[in-house]
Amino acid sequence: MIRSLLVANRGEIARRVFRTGRALGLTTVAVYSDADADAPHVAEADTAVRLPGAAPADTYLRADLLVRAALDAGADAVHPGYGFLSENAGFARAVLDAGLTWVGPAPEVTEQMGSKIESKRLVAAAGVPILTEVDPVTEADLPVLIKASAGGGGRGMRVVRDLADLEAELATARSEALSAFGDATVFCEPYLKTGHHIEVQIMADQYGTVWAVGERECSIQRRHQKVVEEAPSPLVERTGGMRDRLLDAAKAAAKAVGYTGAGTVEFLADESGRFYFLEMNTRLQVEHPVTEMVTGLDLVHLQLAIAEGARLPDEPPASTGHAIEVRLYAEDPANDWRPQTGTLHRFEIPTDSVRLDSGVEAGSVVGVHYDPMLAKVIAWAPDRATAARMLAGALVRSRVHGVRTNRDLLVQVLRHDAFLAGETDTAFLTRHDLTAPLLDPDAEALAALAAALADAAANRAGARVLGRLPSGWRNVASQPQVKVFGGHEVHYRVDRGDLVGFGGVRLVEAGPDLVRLSVGGVVRRFDVARAPGWSFVDTAAGSVAFAVPERFPDPAARVAAGSLLAPMPGTVVRVAVAAGDQVAAGQALLWLEAMKMEHRVVSPVAGVVTELPVAPGDQVDVGRVLAVVEEGS
């Protein structure tokens, strides 16, 4: 029996596995990079082993270090989580060769199904429909999708619509795949602009019993990475006979290789119910909680039991109700989904009606080395509409301060008529632009007023003299108070409770952390928090973060006109131009690697590159000048 379990991973999935491990009475062992030294998963483990370095290639992708960590900590089993080396047959063999239990399928199976190219050949022989590989790619094959053979999560994936772009996109995809999975192998398949991403949870023991534990729909994606997942699938629910065919195909794929443990068989389906095998993930999926919520199973517990040699019952439990999961990312949807970094000054998600699987907490630093997912929030209800409403409500009530997130977009997806109607294909976020904030301009202006009033109250509370007098008090009022929050210059004056400059708004209460305003006779609450350079306002309708300008800015911090600044900390991996080059608007100048993805930095105008102060390999901080382009020269 397993007594001590090392999780060869980090963040949310490490905490998730530890939770089940503790419940089973296991000793838990964490590994951590230098960047993760203060991470919650490290603090929660019974034992933790340092992996020197910060980059994945030096830490979580080092099989030798992980095996040594397990042996040094006295672990007798290794759970790989997802991502990193979770689908690496060489790592699985190294674990077994060290005399440890591998919580996953046999290395040979991982090798066969972990390769998207080999897995398609195997399942096709078992009668499962597939999308064929395109090699070589011709003009007639376009568009095609480049995919990483060894992993998923959007890493190493690129859509190619123009044959002239193929080589450059292949290079980017290989680089991302190598960085994320330690394997640069990629391939091309036909790109279907719309469709449904449907997957089946597999659980199989060592005695030939294979469960197909229902399906999940994961069609709402950005950058080919899932954002919203649910069980059961709305498409399958409304398409007669599809579920039986889908589950049978998934079981056939698993039996074709003698699969054991937890796995996921992924398909691309159309509206008619036809489906094609995409890949098999030989590990636990990020979205496994929705299956747990509708079945009552603990899939990690089952993984451990199967690794110990337990038998599964003949059939899995029946599913009930509906579960929806959303992934809360540190990213800016309105700015090409750009990942965000910084310190989480506050991280509070109400869990009275939802499940929270999180890799962070208040005080956590979101860095550049790893995926920007902060948490998964999951709701279950007897029906889909109620689950969506509960989940949206929990997100709106959340308090996440310090980094920009996709929270507002998730709420708008869950409340959208098309989503509620089950119209959830892979083009959902292309058809529906939901990147605007929840608060409209009028509501944001009121939030800025509340921030100004709270700031004034905080100043008075800290005043050494006459602190009980209201801010800006005069016997005879003249000029209004003026404060700047973000793009709002707030002019206000309090006159017997009325806020001059804001018609129909009365001040009910103003404290450093709480402001209540009567707006048209309706009292509204504004919770206000501050951090250096920022003011955060949370309301019942949504939240907003206001940048607070310095009172005495440093003139030396100004940059030259035409400067392109680093949008995030990262590493310069490629430079495509040189000083003196003529460039077109939108032309890629260089690439930054951050959070396991490469990000293009493009010229905003046509002109000449007058300065290029960076080179490949340079580490840059946010705001660093990467290039200067002089327009029209």
Buried (B, 14 or more C-beta within 10 A) or exposed (E): EBEBBBBBBBBBBBBBBBBBBBEBEBBBBBBBBBBBEEBBBBEBBBBBBBBEBBBBEBBBBBBEBBBBBBBEBEBBBBBBBBBBBBBBBBBBBBBBEEEBBBBBBBBEBBBBBBBBBBBBEBBBEBEBBBBEBBEEBEEEBBBBBBBBBBBBBBBBBBBBEEEEBBEBBBBBBBBBBBBBBBBBBBBBBBBBEBBBBBBBBBBBBBEEBBBBBBBBBBBBBBBBBBBBBBBBBBBBBEBEEBBEBBBBBBBBBBBBBBBBBBBBBBBBBBEEBBBBBBBBBBBBBBBBBBBBBBBEBBBBBBBBBBBEEEEBEEEBEEBEBBBBBBBBBBBBBBEEBBBBBBBBBBBEBBEEBBBBBBBBBBEBBBBBBBBBBBBBBBBBBEEBEBBBBBBBBBBBBBBBBBBBBBBBBBBBBBBBEEBBEBBBBBBBBEEBEBBEBBBEEEBBBBBBBBBBBBBBBBEBEEEEEEEEEEBBEEEEEEEBBEBBBBEBEBBBBBEEEBBBEBEEBBBEBBBBEBBBBBBEEEEBBBBBBBBEEBBBBBBEEBBBBBEBEEEEEEEEEEEEEBBBEBBBBBBBBBBBBEEEBEBEEEBBBBBBBBBBBBBBBBBEEBBBBBBBEBEEEBEBEBEBBBBBBBEEE
